[in-house]
Structures are given as C-alpha cells and as structure tokens.
Amino acid sequence: MGKDFITDKRIAEGYGTYRPQLHKQVLEMALSDRVTSRQAADLCAHQCAIFRQGLDVGCGAGLSAKALGMYCGRVTGIDASGDMIAAARYRCREPFYTFLQCRAEEIFLTADSFDIVTAAGVTDWVEEAGFLTGLSRVMQDGGTLLVYDFWITDQMEGNPDYTDWWQTQYLNRFPRQTPEHLQNGKGWSEERAEKMGFMAEKSASFVLRHSFCREALVHFLLLQSNVNAWIVKNGEEAAQDWLRQTLTPVFSRAEEVLLFDGYYRRYRYHEGKRDFGAGQGRPDVGGSSGGVFSETAL
C-alpha cells in the first residue's frame, strides 16, 4: 500500500477491537446472487464453500478476511503492515486462514491460484496499475474481484448535534487526508480495470447502521487516517481527551446509531480480454508447483 497510509501496533490492535464488523453485510449484498437460501446456513457453519481459494488484499486486522472465510475453502490475507498481519493471525486462528506481509502492488503468490479476491478500503491507498497487474497474474480466469469500502459519515440517527459537531469541530481539528496519488489523478479507473481484463458485473451504493457508545466512538475515531496524522504531531492522549470532551454533549443516550456510506463493485476477470499494454508487466513469481503461498517470498 502507499506511503500515505499510517499504521502501527496501536492502530492494528484498535482495528481488531473497535472497527465495526460490517464486512459480512457487504459480502452478503455483493454475493447474494451466488448463494442459494439453502447454502446460506451452511456457509455460516463453514460446511460448504462457494469459492475454493480466496485472497483478501489489505486484510488489516482480519475483519474482512473473516467475512470472506464464510465463502471459501481457504483464505489468504495480505497486508503491508506486519502489525496488522499479527492482529489478523490472532483474530483468525482457524487452519484455513493464512496471513502474509505483502504490498498490494507486489503480490508474491502462486499464479492462477484464486477464484475470488476481495479488497476492502484498499483502492484509495494503492497504485492501481501495479495492483491490477498483480491480481491478473494470481487470479484464475473467470475469477471474481470484489472491491468495496464503507466510511463513517456526519449523520447520527435523530441527532443533528452530531452533524454540527462533525462539520464545525471535528473536521476543523482533524482535516481530511487525501493520498498523494489521488491528488495527482491516479485513483481507481473503471476504464483501466476493463483494459486489464476486469469486466464490471455488479455494483451498488448502500448505507449501514452501527451503534456506538461515546467511548467506543472515541476509540474508533482514533483509528481514522486524518486523526492519526494529527496524533503523529500532537500525541494520542491530546486527541483522545479532545474527542471525549467535545462528544460528551452530543450523546444524549447511552448509545447512538451512526450511519456509514459505502459501495461495492464486483468484476469478473477474463484473461482473454486483457490489453497487455495497459499495465506494467512483471515476471512470474511462484510457478505452478507448490502451495498457494511461499513464506520465502516475504
């Protein structure tokens, strides 16, 4: 992932504890036409699998990999952060999960291994050409790519005080961060994805709801990239104290419901439709022998 993304042990542990586990809901929406009602119960008990090998890119603390694991016989999660990988291994201890430290643009895994790849909250932090080139090498022809994200908004159900706090206080204290490559117009491109063989199949925008008490929201906000940038210069304790103090009058109840906006885009990879001049070519890594991953490639 790009150098703009800040991560450390505190953030990795916080992701595992305070980040809402909404990934499962997104996969249920995005893959609803792939799962019969009879299969749904078996998936929850991990008694069947829709996909053989899944890859979760930017797995973070393992929440997205855990959701993907409901649909796959095996899941490999990769992340550029060693602290995130450690947190993911702690969360997902079942034998069908494997986690490796690896950048999204340099996926050192066996070619033609995965029939589904998920990438949650990744596209804003990677260089798309390198990312898609790597995916086209490790994905099976006809495989599924699911790109999705969700983010906290300035909306709290029935509480306009929160919107006012967000707009007039929170964003003034913690300005939003825009990754450098997005500033240069190098963000996700549907046209580029199609040229790399990824054909759009299904997409949607959505709104998700999640309840927070004040303290849980404080800890969640401490994980946001804009807050992290402020913490680097001013310290975590100062950020935490400010959030607690200013959020106290916003919470009139023990818990409040926040709204998250999000989207998903599902693609089918067709190797025969790939324009090989659209991306940066790289030599094959892994080969056809051996397992799906190689510890020596780290």
C-alpha positions as semicolon CSV with decimal commas, in nm:
position;residue;x (nm);y (nm);z (nm)
1;M;0,000;0,000;0,000
2;G;0,101;0,361;-0,046
3;K;0,325;0,550;0,190
4;D;0,041;0,787;0,286
5;F;-0,130;0,524;0,497
6;I;-0,014;0,538;0,860
7;T;-0,022;0,220;1,067
8;D;0,137;0,088;1,383
9;K;0,070;-0,160;1,661
10;R;-0,183;0,071;1,829
11;I;-0,386;0,107;1,511
12;A;-0,366;-0,266;1,433
13;E;-0,493;-0,361;1,778
14;G;-0,760;-0,092;1,758
15;Y;-0,886;-0,220;1,425
16;G;-0,943;-0,560;1,579
17;T;-1,128;-0,418;1,880
18;Y;-1,311;-0,100;1,777
19;R;-1,366;-0,113;1,400
20;P;-1,730;-0,210;1,322
21;Q;-1,759;-0,557;1,175
22;L;-1,968;-0,456;0,875
23;H;-1,777;-0,655;0,610
24;K;-2,009;-0,955;0,640
25;Q;-2,310;-0,741;0,547
26;V;-2,132;-0,608;0,238
27;L;-2,037;-0,956;0,115
28;E;-2,393;-1,076;0,170
29;M;-2,519;-0,797;-0,059
30;A;-2,247;-0,834;-0,320
31;L;-2,264;-1,215;-0,345
32;S;-2,638;-1,262;-0,291
33;D;-2,688;-1,392;-0,646
34;R;-2,416;-1,654;-0,594
35;V;-2,568;-1,810;-0,280
36;T;-2,893;-2,005;-0,251
37;S;-3,102;-1,984;0,065
38;R;-3,009;-2,345;0,142
39;Q;-2,639;-2,269;0,110
40;A;-2,658;-1,962;0,336
41;A;-2,695;-2,159;0,660
42;D;-2,418;-2,400;0,560
43;L;-2,186;-2,109;0,486
44;C;-2,234;-1,970;0,837
45;A;-2,130;-2,308;0,980
46;H;-1,843;-2,336;0,728
47;Q;-1,996;-2,660;0,598
48;C;-1,973;-2,561;0,233
49;A;-1,776;-2,319;0,017
50;I;-1,879;-2,120;-0,289
51;F;-1,514;-2,048;-0,376
52;R;-1,207;-2,269;-0,344
53;Q;-0,929;-2,017;-0,273
54;G;-0,989;-1,661;-0,159
55;L;-0,742;-1,373;-0,137
56;D;-0,811;-1,072;0,084
57;V;-0,592;-0,776;-0,014
58;G;-0,527;-0,521;0,259
59;C;-0,669;-0,758;0,520
60;G;-0,587;-0,527;0,809
61;A;-0,666;-0,687;1,144
62;G;-0,855;-0,972;0,978
63;L;-1,215;-0,846;0,982
64;S;-1,251;-0,858;0,603
65;A;-1,070;-1,194;0,580
66;K;-1,305;-1,335;0,843
67;A;-1,604;-1,233;0,632
68;L;-1,450;-1,382;0,317
69;G;-1,380;-1,705;0,504
70;M;-1,752;-1,779;0,515
71;Y;-1,748;-1,831;0,138
72;C;-1,413;-2,003;0,078
73;G;-1,240;-2,332;0,144
74;R;-0,920;-2,140;0,217
75;V;-0,837;-1,770;0,259
76;T;-0,503;-1,594;0,225
77;G;-0,486;-1,242;0,366
78;I;-0,211;-0,996;0,279
79;D;-0,124;-0,657;0,422
80;A;0,177;-0,426;0,403
81;S;0,182;-0,387;0,782
82;G;0,343;-0,652;0,998
83;D;0,140;-0,528;1,297
84;M;-0,183;-0,577;1,102
85;I;-0,077;-0,928;0,999
86;A;-0,007;-1,016;1,364
87;A;-0,352;-0,888;1,463
88;A;-0,517;-1,084;1,179
89;R;-0,344;-1,406;1,280
90;Y;-0,467;-1,357;1,635
91;R;-0,825;-1,298;1,521
92;C;-0,846;-1,572;1,255
93;R;-0,691;-1,882;1,412
94;E;-0,876;-2,145;1,211
95;P;-0,645;-2,359;0,995
96;F;-0,797;-2,244;0,665
97;Y;-0,660;-1,888;0,712
98;T;-0,309;-1,783;0,612
99;F;-0,168;-1,431;0,651
100;L;0,139;-1,285;0,483
101;Q;0,304;-0,945;0,486
102;C;0,295;-0,819;0,128
103;R;0,220;-0,494;-0,058
104;A;-0,089;-0,491;-0,274
105;E;0,119;-0,385;-0,575
106;E;0,365;-0,673;-0,527
107;I;0,163;-0,989;-0,468
108;F;0,419;-1,267;-0,448
109;L;0,180;-1,562;-0,464
110;T;0,138;-1,859;-0,694
111;A;-0,006;-1,780;-1,037
112;D;-0,367;-1,872;-1,120
113;S;-0,446;-1,957;-0,757
114;F;-0,752;-1,760;-0,653
115;D;-1,111;-1,774;-0,776
116;I;-1,213;-1,475;-0,562
117;V;-1,024;-1,166;-0,443
118;T;-1,165;-0,905;-0,207
119;A;-1,018;-0,561;-0,141
120;A;-1,189;-0,357;0,132
121;G;-1,087;0,007;0,167
122;V;-0,779;-0,053;-0,048
123;T;-0,817;0,134;-0,376
124;D;-0,754;0,480;-0,225
125;W;-0,416;0,362;-0,097
126;V;-0,265;0,165;-0,385
127;E;-0,127;0,235;-0,730
128;E;-0,398;0,082;-0,946
129;A;-0,183;-0,036;-1,240
130;G;0,054;-0,238;-1,021
131;F;-0,235;-0,370;-0,813
132;L;-0,435;-0,493;-1,114
133;T;-0,127;-0,637;-1,283
134;G;-0,053;-0,848;-0,978
135;L;-0,414;-0,960;-0,947
136;S;-0,432;-1,064;-1,312
137;R;-0,137;-1,295;-1,250
138;V;-0,264;-1,468;-0,935
139;M;-0,634;-1,486;-1,026
140;Q;-0,792;-1,771;-1,215
141;D;-0,955;-1,692;-1,546
142;G;-1,321;-1,625;-1,470
143;G;-1,243;-1,536;-1,110
144;T;-1,430;-1,273;-0,908
145;L;-1,283;-0,944;-0,785
146;L;-1,486;-0,761;-0,521
147;V;-1,376;-0,406;-0,439
148;Y;-1,566;-0,236;-0,158
149;D;-1,546;0,026;0,112
150;F;-1,757;0,194;0,379
151;W;-1,691;0,500;0,589
152;I;-1,833;0,697;0,877
153;T;-2,048;0,998;0,787
154;D;-2,167;1,313;0,960
155;Q;-2,508;1,154;1,018
156;M;-2,635;1,016;1,350
157;E;-2,995;0,895;1,361
158;G;-3,219;1,161;1,516
159;N;-2,925;1,369;1,640
160;P;-2,843;1,685;1,443
161;D;-2,598;1,789;1,717
162;Y;-2,360;1,524;1,587
163;T;-2,371;1,665;1,233
164;D;-2,294;2,010;1,368
165;W;-2,006;1,871;1,580
166;W;-1,862;1,687;1,279
167;Q;-1,874;1,984;1,043
168;T;-1,774;2,266;1,278
169;Q;-1,540;2,097;1,526
170;Y;-1,414;1,755;1,417
171;L;-1,308;1,845;1,061
172;N;-1,151;2,168;1,178
173;R;-0,939;1,983;1,432
174;F;-0,864;1,683;1,207
175;P;-0,867;1,787;0,837
176;R;-0,925;1,508;0,589
177;Q;-0,620;1,347;0,430
178;T;-0,601;1,286;0,054
179;P;-0,339;1,032;-0,064
180;E;-0,079;1,185;-0,295
181;H;-0,161;0,963;-0,594
182;L;-0,528;1,066;-0,573
183;Q;-0,425;1,431;-0,574
184;N;-0,240;1,354;-0,898
185;G;-0,547;1,197;-1,057
186;K;-0,420;0,839;-1,033
187;G;-0,714;0,688;-0,845
188;W;-0,928;0,390;-0,943
189;S;-1,032;0,388;-1,308
190;E;-1,308;0,165;-1,447
191;E;-1,158;0,205;-1,794
192;R;-0,816;0,088;-1,677
193;A;-0,968;-0,206;-1,490
194;E;-1,151;-0,317;-1,806
195;K;-0,832;-0,293;-2,012
196;M;-0,666;-0,522;-1,758
197;G;-0,940;-0,782;-1,812
198;F;-1,168;-0,697;-1,519
199;M;-1,522;-0,672;-1,653
200;A;-1,778;-0,490;-1,436
201;E;-2,050;-0,732;-1,324
202;K;-2,244;-0,580;-1,035
203;S;-2,226;-0,264;-0,824
204;A;-2,425;-0,074;-0,564
205;S;-2,408;0,202;-0,307
206;F;-2,550;0,142;0,039
207;V;-2,597;0,277;0,392
208;L;-2,514;0,071;0,700
209;R;-2,609;0,139;1,062
210;H;-2,394;0,079;1,369
211;S;-2,446;0,164;1,736
212;F;-2,173;0,331;1,941
213;C;-2,142;0,439;2,299
214;R;-1,936;0,755;2,342
215;E;-1,620;0,571;2,448
216;A;-1,638;0,324;2,158
217;L;-1,678;0,610;1,911
218;V;-1,378;0,790;2,060
219;H;-1,161;0,481;2,014
220;F;-1,292;0,426;1,662
221;L;-1,219;0,784;1,558
222;L;-0,865;0,749;1,693
223;L;-0,813;0,496;1,410
224;Q;-0,907;0,736;1,127
225;S;-0,625;0,843;0,895
226;N;-0,690;1,215;0,948
227;V;-0,683;1,172;1,327
228;N;-0,368;0,958;1,303
229;A;-0,192;1,233;1,108
230;W;-0,277;1,477;1,390
231;I;-0,162;1,227;1,656
232;V;0,179;1,196;1,493
233;K;0,239;1,565;1,562
234;N;0,041;1,619;1,883
235;G;0,007;1,285;2,062
236;E;-0,271;1,030;2,121
237;E;-0,365;1,149;2,469
238;A;-0,443;1,502;2,346
239;A;-0,662;1,366;2,064
240;Q;-0,843;1,128;2,298
241;D;-0,912;1,398;2,557
242;W;-1,044;1,638;2,293
243;L;-1,277;1,376;2,144
244;R;-1,416;1,275;2,483
245;Q;-1,475;1,633;2,590
246;T;-1,643;1,750;2,270
247;L;-1,853;1,434;2,215
248;T;-1,998;1,428;2,567
249;P;-2,277;1,682;2,494
250;V;-2,356;1,504;2,166
251;F;-2,452;1,177;2,338
252;S;-2,794;1,223;2,496
253;R;-2,837;0,844;2,518
254;A;-2,605;0,563;2,626
255;E;-2,572;0,457;2,261
256;E;-2,629;0,640;1,936
257;V;-2,669;0,497;1,585
258;L;-2,423;0,623;1,325
259;L;-2,468;0,588;0,951
260;F;-2,194;0,456;0,724
261;D;-2,199;0,517;0,349
262;G;-2,040;0,259;0,124
263;Y;-2,021;0,089;-0,212
264;Y;-1,915;-0,233;-0,376
265;R;-1,804;-0,314;-0,730
266;R;-1,787;-0,672;-0,848
267;Y;-1,580;-0,775;-1,150
268;R;-1,522;-1,095;-1,345
269;Y;-1,165;-1,144;-1,462
270;H;-1,129;-1,258;-1,825
271;E;-0,769;-1,313;-1,925
272;G;-0,860;-1,321;-2,293
273;K;-0,996;-0,965;-2,278
274;R;-0,686;-0,818;-2,121
275;D;-0,497;-0,545;-2,306
276;F;-0,138;-0,634;-2,220
277;G;-0,025;-0,281;-2,296
278;A;-0,249;-0,137;-2,021
279;G;-0,034;-0,230;-1,722
280;Q;0,321;-0,275;-1,613
281;G;0,430;-0,629;-1,689
282;R;0,633;-0,818;-1,430
283;P;0,796;-1,159;-1,429
284;D;0,600;-1,451;-1,298
285;V;0,657;-1,542;-0,936
286;G;0,573;-1,873;-0,779
287;G;0,507;-2,104;-1,070
288;S;0,267;-2,395;-1,093
289;S;0,421;-2,617;-0,829
290;G;0,391;-2,591;-0,453
291;G;0,125;-2,423;-0,239
292;V;-0,071;-2,107;-0,288
293;F;0,183;-1,901;-0,096
294;S;0,552;-1,905;-0,019
295;E;0,690;-1,791;0,314
296;T;1,024;-1,730;0,142
297;A;0,868;-1,466;-0,081
298;L;0,817;-1,227;0,211
